[in-house]
Structure formats: structure tokens, C-alpha cells
Amino acid sequence: MTDLTTLAREMTGWRRDLHAHPEFGFEEKRTSAFVAAKLREFGLEIAEGVGGTGVVGTLRRGSGNRAIALRADMDALRIPEQSVAEYRSQNPGVMHACGHDGHTTMLLGAAKLLAEDGGFDGTVRFIFQPAEEWGKGALAMLDDGLMERFPFEEIYGLHNMPGLPVGHFETRAGAMMSAEDNFEIVLKGVGGHAARPHAGNEVLVAACALITNLQTIVSRRLSPADIGVVSVTELVTDGTRNALPGLARILGDARSFRPEVSAGIERQMRVIAEGTALTYNVSAEVNYTREFVPLVNDAALVEEAFAAARTVFESDHIATAREPMTGSEDFARFLEHVPGCFVFLGNGRDSAPLHNPTYDFNDAGLIHGARFHAAIVKRRLPTK
């Protein structure tokens, strides 16, 4: 049997190596090579370049004909790291600010555990996905024939959660994480001298009014029973200190948990943009795209995840997540093809937030993730 103390120490070394060499989405060449080398070392079958820089490892034991998948994300973010750690990012302007270095390491640890100890009957697919932060990596792997080339019947994934203590586990049935829609509204008018606003149709006042009006979508156009968020994140104009702009771009995103709500947000946004533009005698163009779909956990497999968690975590450290999270996750794309379950593992009460320049994955949680991955495999692919 694998010595867990030794494995935890090895995993810490892997994680810190990955942290020091972060790579942005679809650029994870070193990371993919690291993953593939480790999986070969453990004796797995390897496929590289799936969906660009993705890696799929396959491990078979016994005679069972069922297959399940475990997934980790590998990409980093374009955020300059603010850390004094010896293993801080060596790639300027890029860092593992979301813990994907930890997720990759936990799945590698699970691969080693299962390769050495067995204890299951069937096939496990270890999916190492690129470009999760874009919301493009899962689609790239699926478009590259993932389901046909490496078939599986169900899938599991995890994410670290700052604020939740290390050694704690949470998930929930149904909606777990939200869809993310992106929007850009372009207002066009006639700019001019700041001293003569009446001589043109400048767009800045219209843009400010539109930003305020968009807030009525959630407060006045959605049912109070539905969850929705509309956030304007950027206002960009072609004006300057003494010149009124003739063009303004309003950018942001919207979150929801049901396709009907997403459609309603888009519909109301177009109505409000057109009405506001008409009021200020300018034109409006709305570009609305859907980047992430809602992540919806299968109820039966959530119960299986809880059962597996009880073999890894203390009973009072396992909980049902009280409400869905309005963050988004590319794992949801796999759930459009097979049932599955996504879970949260604690990264520590004092952890910096995700996507923060001071964030760091808590190495004390690595062994918990590896053990959970292995436990769900043994539960879903039991030996006869």
C-alpha cells in the first residue's frame, strides 16, 4: 500500500514545481509534459495533445467494462504574483491564482495511489484539461473526440475553496455553479469639444444612464425566486479631458442558473440599451455571448460522492453546500454529456481569495484531494 506521508511530501514538491512555472490557457506545454511524464512513470496509458494541450491518462484493472473519469484543470491566470515564496512564479505576469496547480497535483496523486494499490474493477480516465479560465478547454477536448476516443459513463471534479478549513468537504445536488454570459454594448454618437456639448451627440451621459438602467434587470425584470447577477466591469470611451466621446463600450458579465433566466437577461438588456440610446439620440449595438453553462450535479452521484467522502474526511467536516455559487466552471461542459459531481475542498480559513495576486494553494489539502479521487473510483468501480 502507498505510504500517504511519503505521497503527501512528493505531491508538495510537484505542486510547487507547477506553481513556479505557470502557463496560460492553451499554452500549458511544460505543464502537460510534466503531467504526461508522471503518468507514464505510474504505468498509465497516455494520450497527449487532446484539445490542444490536454492530457488523458487511462488506468485499467480487473475485467469490469465500466469507465469513469476524473478531471483537473491545468491553466494559470494573467496576474502578476505578489509572493516571497521560494516557488513563486518564474513566468512574469502569470500565476496560479486559482489553485489549478493543486488540482493537477491532487489528480496526479490519485493516479499514483490507484496505480499502486488498485482496489477497483474497470477503467479510469484521468483528464487534465487546458484553458478552464477561458471556458474553452473542455469544449476543445470534446471537439477533439474526447468522448469517442476515451469513453466514460460519469465524471467527477473538484475545486479548492478559500475560507473553508483544510480537511473539509462540500457539495450539493442540482445547481452548483452558475452560467457566465459576456456582453459588450457599443454606443455611437457624435463627439466634440467639451465646451460645446450641444453641438454633437456625445455618448458618455448615455453610457452612464445605461449602466444604471441595467441594474433594473435583476431588481425589476427577474422573478425574486430566480438568481441572477448583471455586472458592468468596464466603460471605455474615445474621449479625453477636453473632448466628449463619440463612442463608448460597456462590457460586463451576467450570471444565472437556468437557460430561461439567461435568455431573459439578454432580452431585457437589448430593450434597455435600445431605449436608452433612443432617449439620448445615439445608437446602440449589443453583443451577447454565453461562455459557461450552469454546472448541475447529478443527485444520485452527489450521494455517492458524500459516501466516498466519509471514508476520507471526518464526519463533522462534510457538509451540503447551502446555496449555489455564482462563480462559473468549465467542468459543466462535461456534464452536458454524462452525469457527474463537482465538489469543494477547503483551502483554509485564512486563504487569500481566488484570483488574488497573493493567493497560494494550501499544500496541506493535497492528500485529501488525492484520497477523495481514489475513494470515488473504488466506490463506483467496486471489485467483485
N, C-alpha and C positions, 0 to 999 in steps of 0.2 A: 504493500500500500504506500502511496505517496506520503512523504512526511510534509505536513502542512506548514510547519515552521520554515523548513527549507524552501518550500514553494513560495511562501509569502516573501521571503528575502529575495528570491530570484525575480519575482514579479515586480518588486520595488525597483530593482535595477533596470528591468525592461521599461517600466513606466517612465523613469527619469530619463532614460536614453531617448524615448519618444518625445518627452516633453522638451528636451533640449533641441530637437530637430523637427519642429512643427512644419506642416505643409498645408497650403490652402487647397480647397476642393478641386479635384481632378489633377492636382499636382503632387499627389502623395506617392511619388516614386520610391523614395527611400523608405517610407513607412511600409508600403506594400512589400518591398523586398525584405524588410525586417520580418514582417508577418509570415511571408512565404517560407523564409529560411527556418523560422521557429517551427512551423507546422511540419516541414519536411523532417526536421530533427525529431519531432514526436512520432513520425511514421505515417502521417496522413497523406492522402491523395490531394494534389494541389492543382488548382486552375488559376492562372493569373490573367490580368488584363480584362477582367469581366466588367463591362460597363466603363471601360477606360482604365482605371487604376484599382478596381475591386479585386478581391481575392476570395476564392471559395475553397475551403478545405472539407474533405469528406472522410468520415471515420465509420467503418462498419464492424459490427461484432455479431456473432451468432447467425441465425438463419432467418430472423424476422424480416418481413418485407415492408414494414412501415418506416417512414423517414420524417424527421422533424428538423427544424432549423433554429439556430441561434444567431443573432445578428449584433454586430458592433459597428460604430461609425469611427472613421479614422482622421477626418479633416480638422484643421485648425482655423482660426479666425484672423482677419487682418486687424489686429490690435497690438500696439507696442506693449510689451510686457514690462511691468514695474515690479521687479523682484530682485532680491540679492542672493537667491538660492544658487548653489553651485551648478545646478542643472537648468538654469533659466534658458530661455530661448536663444539660440545662436543664429536665428533667422530674423534679422531686423524687421520690425513691423508686423510680425506674425507670431501668434502664441496659441497654446492650448488653453483657451479661456472658458471652455465648456466641459472639459474633462474627457474628451474623446480619447486622449492618451490612456486614461484609466479604463475606459470601456474596452478599448482594444486589448489592453493588458489582461483584464479580467476574462475575456473570451479566450485569449491565449492560455491563460492558467487553466481554464476549464478543459481546453483541448488536451493539455498535458495530463490533467487528472484522469480524464476519461480514457485516454490512450494507454496510460499506465495501469489503471485499476479496472477498466471495463465496467461490469455491473449493469449492462444494458444489452438488449437484443434488437438490432435494427440498424438504421443508418442515421447519422447526424451530419447535417450541413452547417459548417461554420462560415458565416457570411460576414466579410469585412468590407464595409461599404464606404465609398468615397462621397464627398460633396453633400453631406447631410445638411449643412448650414444653408446651402443654396436651395434645398428642396429638390435637387436634381439627381442625386446619386442613386436613389432607389429606382427611379424611372429608367436611368441609364442601364442599370443591371437588368431590370425587367425587359427593356427593349433589346438587350443583348442575349435574350433567351434564357434567363436565369431559371425560370420555372420549367422549361422544357429540357434544359441541359442538366439541371440539378434538382429534380422534383422533390417536393416535400409536402406534407399534409397540414402542418401547423408551424407557427413561428413564435419565438419569444425574444424580447429585448429588454434593455434596462437603461436607466439614466441616473446619475448621481443627483442628489438634491441637497443643496446648501440649506442650513437651518434644521435639517433632520439629523439627529445624532447618528454617528457611525454605529453600524450594527442594527439599524432599524430598517424596516421594510414596509412599503405601502403600495397598494394598487387598488383598483376598483373596476367593477363591471360596467359596461356601457361606455359612454363618452369619457375619455381620459384626458385628451388634449385637443386643442381647437384647430379649425382650419385657419389658414392665413391667406387673405386676399391682398394684393397690392393695387394701389391706384395712383394715377397721375392725372391731374386736371390742368389743362393749359388754357389760360385766359389771354386773349389777344385784343388789343385796343390800339390807341394812338398815343404814344408818349410825347413828352415835350418838356419845356422849361418849367422848373419848379415854381417860378413866379407867375406862370400863366396856365394854371390847371384847366381853365375854361376853354383853352384853345385846342384841347385834344380830348381823348377818352382814355385816361390812364387807368391802369388795372390794379393798382395796389389797394385802393379802398375796396374795390370789388372783391379782391382776394381775401382781405381781412373779414369782410362780411360773409363770404362763402365759408371760410374756416369756422366762424361762429355758427353759421346755419347748419353745417354738417353735424354738429353736436346734437341737433334735434332728431337725427335718425334713430339713435338708441333711446333717447328720452321720450320721444313722442310718436315714433313710427313703428317700433318693435313692441310686441307683447311683453309685459313685465315678466311673463313666465319664461321668456327666451333670454339666453345670454348672448350679448353682442358687445363688441368694442370697436369704435372707429377712432383712429388716432392719426392726426396730421403730424408728420415728423419733419417736413421741410417746406420752406417757402423761398423760392428762388426767382429773382427778377432781373431784368436788364437795365434797371435804373442805377443812378449813382446819387451822390449827395445833393446835387442841384438839378437833377434830371428825373422827371417822373417816368416810370417804366411803361412800356407799351406791351410787354409780355411778362407773364408770371406763371410759374409752375408750382403747383401744390401737390406734394407727394405724401403718401402715408400708407397705412395698412388697416385692415378690418379683420376681426376675429369672430368666429361663430362655431356652433357645434352641429348645425343642421343645414343641408343644402338650401332649404326654403328660406332660412334666415339670410344666408349669403346672397341669394337672389334678391331678397327684399332690400338689403342694404345697397346693392348695386342699383336697383331700380330707383330708390329714393335719392341716391346720390346724383343720378342723372337728372332727375326732376329738379332738385335743388340747384344744381350747377346751371342748368339752362335758365331757371327762373331768376337766379341772382345775376347772371350775365345780362339777361334782358333788362333788369332793373337799372343796371349801370351802363347800358349801351355798349357792351363789349361782347365778344364771342367766347364760347366755352367748348372744349373738347375733352371728353372723359375717356381715359384708357384704364380698363379694369381687368385684372388677371387673377387667376386662382393658382397660388404657388404650393400650398399644402392643403391636404384634405383632412377632415377630422379623424382623430385616432380613436377608434371604438373597439374596446376589448370584448372578446367573446366571454359570456358569463360563465359557461362551463369550464373554460380553460383558466379563468381567474380563480375558480375554486381549486383547480389543480395546482396553480402557482402558489396559492396560500398553503396547500398541503405540503408542497415541496419546501416552502419557506420554513415551515415548522420543524423541519429536520436540520435547519441551518441556524435560525435565529431564535433567541429567547421568545417565549410565548407573548410576553408583555411588550415586545419590540415589534410586533406585527400588527398592522392596522389597515383598515379600509380608508382610503383617501376620502376626505369629507366632501370634496367638490371637484369638478373638472378643472384642469389648469388651462389658462388662456394662452400659454405658450404652444408652439407647434413642433411637430416631429415628423421627419421623413419616413420613419418606420410605418406610418399609417398607409403608405402606398402598398406595402406587402399585404396588409390586412384587407385590401380590396380583392386579393386573390385567394387567400387562405385565412382561416381563423387563427387568432393568436392572443397574446397577452403582453403588455408592456408594464414594467414596474419601476418604482423609485427606490433607490438605496441611499441611506444617509451619508452625507459628506461632512457632517459635523455642525454643531450649533453655531460655531464661530467662523464658519467658512465664508469667505467673500462671495458675493453673488456671481452667478454665471454671467459671462461676457464682460467681466470686470477686469481691468488690467492687473489687479493684484490677486486674482483667483488662482488657486492651485488645487489639484486633486489630492484628496487625503489618502495617503498610501495605506493607512490602517484599514480602509474599506476594501482593498483589493481582494483579499482572501474570501470575503463574504460574497462578492460577485461571482468569483470562480466557483465557489461551492454551490451557490444557487443555480447557476447554469448547469452544473453537473447533476444536481438533485432533480431538476425538472426533466432532464434526459432519462434518468433512471426511473422516474415515476411514469413517464409517458411511453417508454420503451422497456417495460419490465422483462426480466429474464424468466424463462419458463421453469 
